[in-house]
Every structure is written in structure tokens, then in C-alpha cells.
Amino acid sequence: MENVKQIDCASVEELIQNLLGLPRELLTDWIYRGESSARYTLLPSALRKEGRKKLQLFSRVKNTSDLVYGAAGEEFSAIVGFYERANYQGLYVPHLTTLQTHHGIIRHTMLDFIKNKKINPEYYELISLAQHYGIPTRFLDWTHEFYVAFFFAFRNAIYKIYKNINENKLEGLLSDKIVIWALDRGSLQTKDNPVSLLFITPCYNNNPNLTAQKGTFSYHNETIDLSTKTGNLSTQPIDELIRNISHKYSHPVLYKFTLPYAQVLEGFVHIIKVGYTYSKIFPGYASICKDLEDRSALISIYEALTNTKN
């Protein structure tokens, strides 16, 4: 039995039926992630080239190495900066005694951030919050609802199509596919499981966006040795990590469902009809305007594609 399985779907209906048909055993626990391109990999933002550059904009510590300890220091500095500014504005931040009593002292608090050569679990919620609002971290976003994964994949694809229509580059884009990943974290959380992935679900009650998105995160739990400063930073995507282990499961624990770009317009209309709009995923007044923009973009794309066929 292969650990990772790819299924190429020809229609939105086929994609939904495949997701509904995933194994539903006692220990299975499916989470989902949507991507607007088949070229993207399951790699957290802080481990991507562009993400690492962005992280340096938020961090007071510059990581010049490819070691885990260096990445942890850079990541932690950005997290502290996020904590300080959010707290200063009176926004909710998790209660962390060390950051309250040693405010802004990176060197001291870094020792609290790393416990037993791992990230201190007390910081998981703060990292999740910072990641959700744009700080690149080694956490990777997932959702418990596949329609939420649909929203991100289809909406991002729609605006790629919209941009490419305006630039007369549509033909090349339509050769791409969107991807919906389905990961059985239940099978990956068993006692003797060889995959060193952690799954973190933060508290939803203080974050309406996370509540709406039913967000959760995966994290490659690497050893961080601050004393010897050894250990190379792993940049292996999750799908490669799971595919390459010798351990076999009773069913694939990771599915990669693809859908041609020709189906994106139908898919986005479908999720709007079932209520998965921008204002549902990001509750608030500003999101109503995004809903109106989305509908306008859909009309423009439909007209452009109709004219192309004619």
C-alpha cells in the first residue's frame, strides 16, 4: 500500500465524491489543504525561499545558516515582535509569563522558547496566531473542512485567471491544475508512528477567522540544539517525507486530488452557492466588499472565456 496517492479528477463533482469516499475508520482524522497550483509543495512558508526572505523583514535576528537553531532564533524573534505589537494595541495574545516578565529580551526568552531541544508547547498558540496573520513560520496551515480548502484553492486560481486574462496569458495558465490535499493525521499520531509531525489546533474562541476556517497546523518537530549548534534544517515537503518512509499504513495517509483549471470557474461558483464566501472565511465588514469583488471577477472571467470560445 502506497503512503501517498494522487487522484486526478475531471470535474468538481468527481472531486467532492472522492473526498467523501475517503476511508472513515475509527482512528482516521482527515484534514485538508487547498493549493491553486500543482507546482506548489507541502512546505511551510518559513522554509520557502520567498518566505525566508519575508521572515527576515519581521525578525531582529538574521539567520545566515541552514541549521535548525538559526531558523528557530529568527522565527522566535519575529514571534516576539508580533506578541509585543499585538499586546501594545490591546489585541488578544496568549498568556505567556516569560514574555510578560522579560519583555523584549530575546536572548533570555529564547531559552524558554526551546525546551528539551524542541519548541516549548506553551508557544504553540502564539505561533499559530502569528502564522495565521502573516508571519512566516514552520507551521503549515490545514483545515478540518474540505470546503474551506476549496475556497483557498479556487479563489486564488480565479484571481490568477483574472490577472492572466488582462495580460493575455491565459493559455499557459489553463495547463495547470489546482490541488486539494487530504491528510489522515489520526494515522500519523499513533504511538509508534515514524513520521515526526506534530499537529496543533489552537483555541478558536479568541479568533473568529480561525473559527470560521476550522484551522489547524502541522509542524515538523525537529531537534534544536542551541549548545552545539548542529542539525541541518529539513526542507523536505511533507508529501516527500511521508512517501519515502518504509512504514506502510492500511490505506494511503495522504491524498493529492487534482482538478484542471478549466473546472475552476464552476468550482468557485459552487462554493459560493453553498455559502463558502470571503465573508464566511474572514468574518467582518471589509469582507463584504471582497464578496462583491469576487462576483465582479467571476462575471469578467465568464465574459472573457465566452468571447474566447466565440
Buried (B, 14 or more C-beta within 10 A) or exposed (E): EEBBBBBEBEBBEBBBEBBEEBBEEEEBBBBBBBBBBBEBBBBBBBBBEEBBEBBBEBBEBEBEEEBBBBBBBBBBBBBBBBBBEBBEEEEEBBEBEBBEEBEEEBEEBBEBBBEEBEBBEBBBBBBBBBBBEEBBBBBBBBBBBBBBBBBBBBBBBBBBBBEBBEEEEBEEBBEBBBBBBBBBBBBBBEEEBEBEBBBBBBEBEBBEBBEBBBBBBBBBEBEBBBEEEEBEBBBBBBBBBBBEEEEEBEBBBBBBBBBBBEBBBEBBBBBBEEEBBBBBBBEEEEBEEBBEEBEEBBEBBEEBBEEEEE
